[in-house]
Amino acid sequence: ALEIQALLAEAHRILGEEGKLCLVSLTNSRQLFGRILTLMWSRVHQINPVLMGGCRPIELTELVGQTEWRMLHVSRASRFGLTSEVLVAEKRIEKS
């Protein structure tokens, strides 16, 4: 999670006022087959992350800070039992 927070901090730093952040990640499914599949995926990742290419299901909305970013779009798409979360946000600009 430290790498993800570092990536988000750097994206916030370099994006201009009109800049948008778009993230896509494997996430936990809400369907029974998908939940079983992502549970197995997570277990294998815990044992040996290399076997899963270092990927694991995460919840982007839990990682992207509401104080630094304003969510513009969040959706999920499922195919073959795997669910991806798509998030588009813009950085919040501090008004002086």
Biopython code that builds the backbone (N, CA, C, O; Angstrom):
import numpy as np
from Bio.PDB.StructureBuilder import StructureBuilder

atoms = [
    (1, "ALA", "N", (0.815, -1.197, 0.000)),
    (1, "ALA", "CA", (0.000, 0.000, 0.000)),
    (1, "ALA", "C", (0.866, 1.272, 0.000)),
    (1, "ALA", "O", (0.411, 2.335, -0.422)),
    (2, "LEU", "N", (2.098, 1.157, 0.469)),
    (2, "LEU", "CA", (2.980, 2.327, 0.470)),
    (2, "LEU", "C", (3.287, 2.804, -0.948)),
    (2, "LEU", "O", (3.358, 4.005, -1.207)),
    (3, "GLU", "N", (3.468, 1.845, -1.864)),
    (3, "GLU", "CA", (3.750, 2.210, -3.248)),
    (3, "GLU", "C", (2.549, 2.916, -3.868)),
    (3, "GLU", "O", (2.705, 3.866, -4.635)),
    (4, "ILE", "N", (1.359, 2.447, -3.533)),
    (4, "ILE", "CA", (0.140, 3.058, -4.073)),
    (4, "ILE", "C", (-0.004, 4.478, -3.551)),
    (4, "ILE", "O", (-0.323, 5.388, -4.317)),
    (5, "GLN", "N", (0.226, 4.683, -2.253)),
    (5, "GLN", "CA", (0.127, 6.023, -1.678)),
    (5, "GLN", "C", (1.181, 6.958, -2.285)),
    (5, "GLN", "O", (0.909, 8.137, -2.513)),
    (6, "ALA", "N", (2.375, 6.432, -2.543)),
    (6, "ALA", "CA", (3.424, 7.246, -3.180)),
    (6, "ALA", "C", (3.008, 7.637, -4.597)),
    (6, "ALA", "O", (3.224, 8.776, -5.011)),
    (7, "LEU", "N", (2.416, 6.709, -5.339)),
    (7, "LEU", "CA", (1.939, 6.995, -6.694)),
    (7, "LEU", "C", (0.850, 8.067, -6.657)),
    (7, "LEU", "O", (0.873, 8.998, -7.462)),
    (8, "LEU", "N", (-0.098, 7.944, -5.736)),
    (8, "LEU", "CA", (-1.181, 8.934, -5.633)),
    (8, "LEU", "C", (-0.644, 10.310, -5.253)),
    (8, "LEU", "O", (-1.105, 11.322, -5.780)),
    (9, "ALA", "N", (0.324, 10.353, -4.347)),
    (9, "ALA", "CA", (0.911, 11.633, -3.942)),
    (9, "ALA", "C", (1.641, 12.288, -5.112)),
    (9, "ALA", "O", (1.545, 13.500, -5.303)),
    (10, "GLU", "N", (2.365, 11.495, -5.891)),
    (10, "GLU", "CA", (3.090, 12.041, -7.042)),
    (10, "GLU", "C", (2.112, 12.505, -8.123)),
    (10, "GLU", "O", (2.323, 13.550, -8.737)),
    (11, "ALA", "N", (1.046, 11.738, -8.361)),
    (11, "ALA", "CA", (0.033, 12.149, -9.339)),
    (11, "ALA", "C", (-0.603, 13.465, -8.912)),
    (11, "ALA", "O", (-0.838, 14.340, -9.745)),
    (12, "HIS", "N", (-0.877, 13.609, -7.637)),
    (12, "HIS", "CA", (-1.476, 14.846, -7.124)),
    (12, "HIS", "C", (-0.509, 16.020, -7.303)),
    (12, "HIS", "O", (-0.925, 17.134, -7.620)),
    (13, "ARG", "N", (0.760, 15.762, -7.100)),
    (13, "ARG", "CA", (1.774, 16.811, -7.224)),
    (13, "ARG", "C", (1.919, 17.296, -8.662)),
    (13, "ARG", "O", (2.022, 18.500, -8.894)),
    (14, "ILE", "N", (1.929, 16.380, -9.632)),
    (14, "ILE", "CA", (2.244, 16.769, -11.006)),
    (14, "ILE", "C", (1.025, 17.154, -11.847)),
    (14, "ILE", "O", (1.180, 17.816, -12.873)),
    (15, "LEU", "N", (-0.179, 16.756, -11.437)),
    (15, "LEU", "CA", (-1.354, 17.093, -12.234)),
    (15, "LEU", "C", (-1.671, 18.580, -12.149)),
    (15, "LEU", "O", (-1.601, 19.186, -11.080)),
    (16, "GLY", "N", (-2.018, 19.148, -13.283)),
    (16, "GLY", "CA", (-2.434, 20.541, -13.328)),
    (16, "GLY", "C", (-3.868, 20.686, -12.819)),
    (16, "GLY", "O", (-4.500, 19.702, -12.435)),
    (17, "GLU", "N", (-4.373, 21.915, -12.819)),
    (17, "GLU", "CA", (-5.716, 22.185, -12.300)),
    (17, "GLU", "C", (-6.806, 21.413, -13.042)),
    (17, "GLU", "O", (-7.802, 21.019, -12.436)),
    (18, "GLU", "N", (-6.633, 21.197, -14.321)),
    (18, "GLU", "CA", (-7.635, 20.483, -15.119)),
    (18, "GLU", "C", (-7.314, 18.992, -15.240)),
    (18, "GLU", "O", (-8.046, 18.258, -15.903)),
    (19, "GLY", "N", (-6.231, 18.540, -14.611)),
    (19, "GLY", "CA", (-5.786, 17.153, -14.751)),
    (19, "GLY", "C", (-6.736, 16.159, -14.099)),
    (19, "GLY", "O", (-7.369, 16.453, -13.085)),
    (20, "LYS", "N", (-6.821, 14.998, -14.690)),
    (20, "LYS", "CA", (-7.664, 13.920, -14.179)),
    (20, "LYS", "C", (-6.794, 12.696, -13.901)),
    (20, "LYS", "O", (-5.783, 12.468, -14.565)),
    (21, "LEU", "N", (-7.204, 11.929, -12.922)),
    (21, "LEU", "CA", (-6.540, 10.680, -12.556)),
    (21, "LEU", "C", (-7.484, 9.546, -12.913)),
    (21, "LEU", "O", (-8.646, 9.561, -12.508)),
    (22, "CYS", "N", (-7.005, 8.560, -13.665)),
    (22, "CYS", "CA", (-7.816, 7.394, -14.006)),
    (22, "CYS", "C", (-7.068, 6.151, -13.538)),
    (22, "CYS", "O", (-5.917, 5.932, -13.916)),
    (23, "LEU", "N", (-7.720, 5.348, -12.722)),
    (23, "LEU", "CA", (-7.118, 4.126, -12.194)),
    (23, "LEU", "C", (-8.035, 2.948, -12.495)),
    (23, "LEU", "O", (-9.258, 3.080, -12.470)),
    (24, "VAL", "N", (-7.440, 1.808, -12.776)),
    (24, "VAL", "CA", (-8.178, 0.564, -12.978)),
    (24, "VAL", "C", (-7.447, -0.514, -12.200)),
    (24, "VAL", "O", (-6.223, -0.617, -12.271)),
    (25, "SER", "N", (-8.199, -1.318, -11.456)),
    (25, "SER", "CA", (-7.567, -2.366, -10.664)),
    (25, "SER", "C", (-8.498, -3.559, -10.495)),
    (25, "SER", "O", (-9.721, -3.427, -10.503)),
    (26, "LEU", "N", (-7.890, -4.710, -10.344)),
    (26, "LEU", "CA", (-8.620, -5.891, -9.923)),
    (26, "LEU", "C", (-9.195, -5.586, -8.548)),
    (26, "LEU", "O", (-8.492, -5.053, -7.690)),
    (27, "THR", "N", (-10.460, -5.916, -8.326)),
    (27, "THR", "CA", (-11.094, -5.628, -7.041)),
    (27, "THR", "C", (-11.934, -6.813, -6.597)),
    (27, "THR", "O", (-12.075, -7.795, -7.327)),
    (28, "ASN", "N", (-12.481, -6.717, -5.420)),
    (28, "ASN", "CA", (-13.320, -7.787, -4.889)),
    (28, "ASN", "C", (-14.660, -7.796, -5.597)),
    (28, "ASN", "O", (-15.250, -6.747, -5.857)),
    (29, "SER", "N", (-15.131, -8.991, -5.904)),
    (29, "SER", "CA", (-16.386, -9.151, -6.622)),
    (29, "SER", "C", (-17.562, -9.155, -5.654)),
    (29, "SER", "O", (-17.410, -9.471, -4.474)),
    (30, "ARG", "N", (-18.725, -8.803, -6.163)),
    (30, "ARG", "CA", (-19.961, -8.865, -5.383)),
    (30, "ARG", "C", (-20.771, -10.107, -5.735)),
    (30, "ARG", "O", (-21.812, -10.370, -5.134)),
    (31, "GLN", "N", (-20.285, -10.867, -6.715)),
    (31, "GLN", "CA", (-20.975, -12.086, -7.143)),
    (31, "GLN", "C", (-20.293, -13.290, -6.498)),
    (31, "GLN", "O", (-19.088, -13.261, -6.246)),
    (32, "LEU", "N", (-21.060, -14.347, -6.232)),
    (32, "LEU", "CA", (-20.546, -15.508, -5.510)),
    (32, "LEU", "C", (-19.319, -16.122, -6.186)),
    (32, "LEU", "O", (-18.289, -16.308, -5.539)),
    (33, "PHE", "N", (-19.418, -16.438, -7.477)),
    (33, "PHE", "CA", (-18.274, -17.040, -8.169)),
    (33, "PHE", "C", (-17.065, -16.116, -8.136)),
    (33, "PHE", "O", (-15.939, -16.565, -7.919)),
    (34, "GLY", "N", (-17.295, -14.842, -8.350)),
    (34, "GLY", "CA", (-16.210, -13.866, -8.324)),
    (34, "GLY", "C", (-15.579, -13.746, -6.948)),
    (34, "GLY", "O", (-14.361, -13.615, -6.837)),
    (35, "ARG", "N", (-16.392, -13.789, -5.896)),
    (35, "ARG", "CA", (-15.838, -13.725, -4.533)),
    (35, "ARG", "C", (-14.956, -14.925, -4.247)),
    (35, "ARG", "O", (-13.896, -14.791, -3.637)),
    (36, "ILE", "N", (-15.389, -16.097, -4.686)),
    (36, "ILE", "CA", (-14.583, -17.304, -4.498)),
    (36, "ILE", "C", (-13.275, -17.185, -5.269)),
    (36, "ILE", "O", (-12.207, -17.494, -4.742)),
    (37, "LEU", "N", (-13.362, -16.739, -6.510)),
    (37, "LEU", "CA", (-12.173, -16.600, -7.355)),
    (37, "LEU", "C", (-11.187, -15.588, -6.781)),
    (37, "LEU", "O", (-9.988, -15.861, -6.731)),
    (38, "THR", "N", (-11.672, -14.419, -6.344)),
    (38, "THR", "CA", (-10.754, -13.420, -5.807)),
    (38, "THR", "C", (-10.215, -13.829, -4.440)),
    (38, "THR", "O", (-9.107, -13.434, -4.079)),
    (39, "LEU", "N", (-10.974, -14.611, -3.672)),
    (39, "LEU", "CA", (-10.462, -15.141, -2.406)),
    (39, "LEU", "C", (-9.294, -16.085, -2.674)),
    (39, "LEU", "O", (-8.261, -16.011, -2.008)),
    (40, "MET", "N", (-9.464, -16.973, -3.654)),
    (40, "MET", "CA", (-8.364, -17.891, -4.015)),
    (40, "MET", "C", (-7.167, -17.093, -4.534)),
    (40, "MET", "O", (-6.025, -17.383, -4.178)),
    (41, "TRP", "N", (-7.427, -16.096, -5.369)),
    (41, "TRP", "CA", (-6.362, -15.242, -5.915)),
    (41, "TRP", "C", (-5.577, -14.596, -4.775)),
    (41, "TRP", "O", (-4.346, -14.592, -4.781)),
    (42, "SER", "N", (-6.295, -14.055, -3.806)),
    (42, "SER", "CA", (-5.657, -13.384, -2.668)),
    (42, "SER", "C", (-4.825, -14.343, -1.837)),
    (42, "SER", "O", (-3.741, -13.987, -1.375)),
    (43, "ARG", "N", (-5.322, -15.554, -1.644)),
    (43, "ARG", "CA", (-4.574, -16.553, -0.866)),
    (43, "ARG", "C", (-3.265, -16.937, -1.559)),
    (43, "ARG", "O", (-2.217, -17.022, -0.920)),
    (44, "VAL", "N", (-3.337, -17.164, -2.857)),
    (44, "VAL", "CA", (-2.119, -17.492, -3.608)),
    (44, "VAL", "C", (-1.151, -16.311, -3.543)),
    (44, "VAL", "O", (0.054, -16.507, -3.386)),
    (45, "HIS", "N", (-1.664, -15.097, -3.662)),
    (45, "HIS", "CA", (-0.817, -13.897, -3.582)),
    (45, "HIS", "C", (-0.117, -13.816, -2.234)),
    (45, "HIS", "O", (1.056, -13.449, -2.170)),
    (46, "GLN", "N", (-0.819, -14.153, -1.154)),
    (46, "GLN", "CA", (-0.215, -14.135, 0.183)),
    (46, "GLN", "C", (0.931, -15.136, 0.287)),
    (46, "GLN", "O", (1.946, -14.862, 0.927)),
    (47, "ILE", "N", (0.765, -16.285, -0.341)),
    (47, "ILE", "CA", (1.796, -17.334, -0.289)),
    (47, "ILE", "C", (2.990, -16.972, -1.164)),
    (47, "ILE", "O", (4.140, -17.057, -0.734)),
    (48, "ASN", "N", (2.694, -16.561, -2.414)),
    (48, "ASN", "CA", (3.767, -16.232, -3.358)),
    (48, "ASN", "C", (3.253, -15.201, -4.371)),
    (48, "ASN", "O", (2.656, -15.576, -5.380)),
    (49, "PRO", "N", (3.479, -13.907, -4.113)),
    (49, "PRO", "CA", (2.960, -12.860, -5.007)),
    (49, "PRO", "C", (3.408, -13.003, -6.460)),
    (49, "PRO", "O", (2.686, -12.595, -7.369)),
    (50, "VAL", "N", (4.578, -13.572, -6.688)),
    (50, "VAL", "CA", (5.102, -13.717, -8.047)),
    (50, "VAL", "C", (4.178, -14.582, -8.905)),
    (50, "VAL", "O", (4.043, -14.347, -10.106)),
    (51, "LEU", "N", (3.546, -15.577, -8.293)),
    (51, "LEU", "CA", (2.649, -16.454, -9.047)),
    (51, "LEU", "C", (1.460, -15.693, -9.637)),
    (51, "LEU", "O", (0.895, -16.110, -10.648)),
    (52, "MET", "N", (1.083, -14.580, -9.009)),
    (52, "MET", "CA", (-0.038, -13.784, -9.489)),
    (52, "MET", "C", (0.435, -12.506, -10.179)),
    (52, "MET", "O", (-0.351, -11.581, -10.383)),
    (53, "GLY", "N", (1.697, -12.456, -10.531)),
    (53, "GLY", "CA", (2.250, -11.280, -11.193)),
    (53, "GLY", "C", (2.278, -10.069, -10.276)),
    (53, "GLY", "O", (2.351, -8.933, -10.746)),
    (54, "GLY", "N", (2.220, -10.305, -8.964)),
    (54, "GLY", "CA", (2.213, -9.220, -7.997)),
    (54, "GLY", "C", (0.857, -8.566, -7.831)),
    (54, "GLY", "O", (0.700, -7.663, -7.009)),
    (55, "CYS", "N", (-0.126, -9.009, -8.602)),
    (55, "CYS", "CA", (-1.464, -8.405, -8.556)),
    (55, "CYS", "C", (-2.314, -9.042, -7.466)),
    (55, "CYS", "O", (-2.213, -10.235, -7.183)),
    (56, "ARG", "N", (-3.159, -8.201, -6.862)),
    (56, "ARG", "CA", (-4.119, -8.679, -5.875)),
    (56, "ARG", "C", (-5.329, -7.751, -5.918)),
    (56, "ARG", "O", (-5.210, -6.596, -6.327)),
    (57, "PRO", "N", (-6.484, -8.245, -5.501)),
    (57, "PRO", "CA", (-7.671, -7.386, -5.485)),
    (57, "PRO", "C", (-7.523, -6.283, -4.444)),
    (57, "PRO", "O", (-7.158, -6.547, -3.298)),
    (58, "ILE", "N", (-7.806, -5.053, -4.845)),
    (58, "ILE", "CA", (-7.804, -3.922, -3.920)),
    (58, "ILE", "C", (-9.037, -3.074, -4.181)),
    (58, "ILE", "O", (-9.649, -3.164, -5.245)),
    (59, "GLU", "N", (-9.396, -2.253, -3.209)),
    (59, "GLU", "CA", (-10.526, -1.328, -3.337)),
    (59, "GLU", "C", (-9.951, 0.075, -3.551)),
    (59, "GLU", "O", (-9.462, 0.701, -2.611)),
    (60, "LEU", "N", (-10.012, 0.552, -4.771)),
    (60, "LEU", "CA", (-9.445, 1.869, -5.095)),
    (60, "LEU", "C", (-10.105, 2.985, -4.298)),
    (60, "LEU", "O", (-9.435, 3.922, -3.863)),
    (61, "THR", "N", (-11.414, 2.889, -4.106)),
    (61, "THR", "CA", (-12.118, 3.962, -3.404)),
    (61, "THR", "C", (-11.653, 4.095, -1.959)),
    (61, "THR", "O", (-11.774, 5.168, -1.369)),
    (62, "GLU", "N", (-11.121, 3.020, -1.384)),
    (62, "GLU", "CA", (-10.591, 3.079, -0.023)),
    (62, "GLU", "C", (-9.192, 3.693, 0.011)),
    (62, "GLU", "O", (-8.762, 4.206, 1.044)),
    (63, "LEU", "N", (-8.492, 3.642, -1.103)),
    (63, "LEU", "CA", (-7.109, 4.124, -1.159)),
    (63, "LEU", "C", (-6.985, 5.583, -1.599)),
    (63, "LEU", "O", (-6.058, 6.284, -1.194)),
    (64, "VAL", "N", (-7.916, 6.029, -2.422)),
    (64, "VAL", "CA", (-7.845, 7.389, -2.952)),
    (64, "VAL", "C", (-8.478, 8.333, -1.927)),
    (64, "VAL", "O", (-9.674, 8.248, -1.644)),
    (65, "GLY", "N", (-7.668, 9.224, -1.381)),
    (65, "GLY", "CA", (-8.126, 10.122, -0.323)),
    (65, "GLY", "C", (-9.197, 11.098, -0.773)),
    (65, "GLY", "O", (-9.049, 11.772, -1.792)),
    (66, "GLN", "N", (-10.264, 11.166, -0.015)),
    (66, "GLN", "CA", (-11.368, 12.072, -0.330)),
    (66, "GLN", "C", (-10.977, 13.533, -0.130)),
    (66, "GLN", "O", (-11.588, 14.423, -0.721)),
    (67, "THR", "N", (-9.967, 13.785, 0.694)),
    (67, "THR", "CA", (-9.568, 15.177, 0.918)),
    (67, "THR", "C", (-8.684, 15.701, -0.212)),
    (67, "THR", "O", (-8.681, 16.901, -0.487)),
    (68, "GLU", "N", (-7.932, 14.810, -0.871)),
    (68, "GLU", "CA", (-7.044, 15.223, -1.962)),
    (68, "GLU", "C", (-7.699, 15.119, -3.332)),
    (68, "GLU", "O", (-7.307, 15.820, -4.265)),
    (69, "TRP", "N", (-8.697, 14.247, -3.455)),
    (69, "TRP", "CA", (-9.298, 13.961, -4.759)),
    (69, "TRP", "C", (-10.815, 14.069, -4.685)),
    (69, "TRP", "O", (-11.421, 13.772, -3.656)),
    (70, "ARG", "N", (-11.420, 14.498, -5.789)),
    (70, "ARG", "CA", (-12.872, 14.501, -5.920)),
    (70, "ARG", "C", (-13.228, 13.431, -6.940)),
    (70, "ARG", "O", (-12.814, 13.506, -8.097)),
    (71, "MET", "N", (-13.989, 12.443, -6.516)),
    (71, "MET", "CA", (-14.363, 11.337, -7.397)),
    (71, "MET", "C", (-15.344, 11.830, -8.462)),
    (71, "MET", "O", (-16.364, 12.444, -8.148)),
    (72, "LEU", "N", (-15.022, 11.553, -9.706)),
    (72, "LEU", "CA", (-15.905, 11.914, -10.817)),
    (72, "LEU", "C", (-16.671, 10.705, -11.328)),
    (72, "LEU", "O", (-17.809, 10.828, -11.783)),
    (73, "HIS", "N", (-16.045, 9.541, -11.251)),
    (73, "HIS", "CA", (-16.656, 8.320, -11.785)),
    (73, "HIS", "C", (-16.066, 7.114, -11.077)),
    (73, "HIS", "O", (-14.847, 7.003, -10.946)),
    (74, "VAL", "N", (-16.915, 6.218, -10.624)),
    (74, "VAL", "CA", (-16.481, 4.942, -10.061)),
    (74, "VAL", "C", (-17.434, 3.878, -10.591)),
    (74, "VAL", "O", (-18.652, 4.009, -10.468)),
    (75, "SER", "N", (-16.873, 2.825, -11.181)),
    (75, "SER", "CA", (-17.718, 1.734, -11.656)),
    (75, "SER", "C", (-16.954, 0.421, -11.566)),
    (75, "SER", "O", (-15.742, 0.397, -11.348)),
    (76, "ARG", "N", (-17.682, -0.652, -11.735)),
    (76, "ARG", "CA", (-17.100, -1.991, -11.729)),
    (76, "ARG", "C", (-17.518, -2.713, -12.995)),
    (76, "ARG", "O", (-18.621, -2.521, -13.506)),
    (77, "ALA", "N", (-16.623, -3.541, -13.489)),
    (77, "ALA", "CA", (-16.923, -4.374, -14.650)),
    (77, "ALA", "C", (-16.433, -5.779, -14.344)),
    (77, "ALA", "O", (-15.316, -5.960, -13.859)),
    (78, "SER", "N", (-17.263, -6.770, -14.625)),
    (78, "SER", "CA", (-16.899, -8.165, -14.342)),
    (78, "SER", "C", (-16.884, -8.977, -15.624)),
    (78, "SER", "O", (-17.789, -8.882, -16.453)),
    (79, "ARG", "N", (-15.844, -9.773, -15.770)),
    (79, "ARG", "CA", (-15.710, -10.701, -16.892)),
    (79, "ARG", "C", (-15.050, -11.967, -16.383)),
    (79, "ARG", "O", (-14.042, -11.912, -15.679)),
    (80, "PHE", "N", (-15.618, -13.103, -16.739)),
    (80, "PHE", "CA", (-15.068, -14.403, -16.375)),
    (80, "PHE", "C", (-14.817, -14.528, -14.868)),
    (80, "PHE", "O", (-13.868, -15.191, -14.449)),
    (81, "GLY", "N", (-15.658, -13.898, -14.064)),
    (81, "GLY", "CA", (-15.541, -13.989, -12.618)),
    (81, "GLY", "C", (-14.605, -12.994, -11.976)),
    (81, "GLY", "O", (-14.588, -12.866, -10.752)),
    (82, "LEU", "N", (-13.829, -12.289, -12.768)),
    (82, "LEU", "CA", (-12.922, -11.277, -12.220)),
    (82, "LEU", "C", (-13.557, -9.899, -12.368)),
    (82, "LEU", "O", (-14.144, -9.580, -13.402)),
    (83, "THR", "N", (-13.432, -9.096, -11.332)),
    (83, "THR", "CA", (-14.035, -7.767, -11.330)),
    (83, "THR", "C", (-12.946, -6.705, -11.301)),
    (83, "THR", "O", (-11.988, -6.802, -10.534)),
    (84, "SER", "N", (-13.103, -5.694, -12.141)),
    (84, "SER", "CA", (-12.200, -4.541, -12.157)),
    (84, "SER", "C", (-12.966, -3.324, -11.679)),
    (84, "SER", "O", (-14.150, -3.159, -11.975)),
    (85, "GLU", "N", (-12.279, -2.476, -10.937)),
    (85, "GLU", "CA", (-12.851, -1.206, -10.498)),
    (85, "GLU", "C", (-12.197, -0.104, -11.323)),
    (85, "GLU", "O", (-10.977, -0.082, -11.488)),
    (86, "VAL", "N", (-13.014, 0.807, -11.839)),
    (86, "VAL", "CA", (-12.544, 1.939, -12.627)),
    (86, "VAL", "C", (-12.876, 3.205, -11.845)),
    (86, "VAL", "O", (-14.018, 3.410, -11.434)),
    (87, "LEU", "N", (-11.878, 4.044, -11.644)),
    (87, "LEU", "CA", (-12.061, 5.267, -10.869)),
    (87, "LEU", "C", (-11.449, 6.439, -11.633)),
    (87, "LEU", "O", (-10.304, 6.368, -12.080)),
    (88, "VAL", "N", (-12.212, 7.505, -11.777)),
    (88, "VAL", "CA", (-11.714, 8.745, -12.363)),
    (88, "VAL", "C", (-11.921, 9.837, -11.321)),
    (88, "VAL", "O", (-13.013, 9.986, -10.772)),
    (89, "ALA", "N", (-10.868, 10.595, -11.057)),
    (89, "ALA", "CA", (-10.937, 11.655, -10.050)),
    (89, "ALA", "C", (-10.165, 12.867, -10.550)),
    (89, "ALA", "O", (-9.327, 12.776, -11.447)),
    (90, "GLU", "N", (-10.475, 13.997, -9.942)),
    (90, "GLU", "CA", (-9.682, 15.199, -10.193)),
    (90, "GLU", "C", (-9.144, 15.677, -8.861)),
    (90, "GLU", "O", (-9.756, 15.468, -7.813)),
    (91, "LYS", "N", (-7.994, 16.320, -8.916)),
    (91, "LYS", "CA", (-7.403, 16.754, -7.662)),
    (91, "LYS", "C", (-8.134, 17.973, -7.135)),
    (91, "LYS", "O", (-8.566, 18.843, -7.891)),
    (92, "ARG", "N", (-8.258, 18.010, -5.838)),
    (92, "ARG", "CA", (-8.864, 19.175, -5.184)),
    (92, "ARG", "C", (-7.825, 20.266, -5.117)),
    (92, "ARG", "O", (-6.675, 20.020, -4.752)),
    (93, "ILE", "N", (-8.222, 21.457, -5.464)),
    (93, "ILE", "CA", (-7.330, 22.613, -5.441)),
    (93, "ILE", "C", (-7.666, 23.432, -4.203)),
    (93, "ILE", "O", (-8.822, 23.777, -3.956)),
    (94, "GLU", "N", (-6.629, 23.733, -3.435)),
    (94, "GLU", "CA", (-6.825, 24.581, -2.256)),
    (94, "GLU", "C", (-7.046, 26.021, -2.723)),
    (94, "GLU", "O", (-6.247, 26.571, -3.482)),
    (95, "LYS", "N", (-8.122, 26.606, -2.265)),
    (95, "LYS", "CA", (-8.429, 27.997, -2.605)),
    (95, "LYS", "C", (-7.874, 28.885, -1.519)),
    (95, "LYS", "O", (-8.093, 28.641, -0.333)),
    (96, "SER", "N", (-7.153, 29.916, -1.923)),
    (96, "SER", "CA", (-6.553, 30.842, -0.933)),
    (96, "SER", "C", (-7.400, 32.077, -0.760)),
    (96, "SER", "O", (-7.053, 32.958, 0.026)),
]
sb = StructureBuilder()
sb.init_structure("model")
sb.init_model(0)
sb.init_chain("A")
sb.init_seg("    ")
for serial, (resi, resn, name, xyz) in enumerate(atoms, 1):
    if name == "N":
        sb.init_residue(resn, " ", resi, " ")
    sb.init_atom(name, np.array(xyz, "f"), 0.0, 1.0, " ", f" {name:<3s}", serial, name[0])
structure = sb.get_structure()
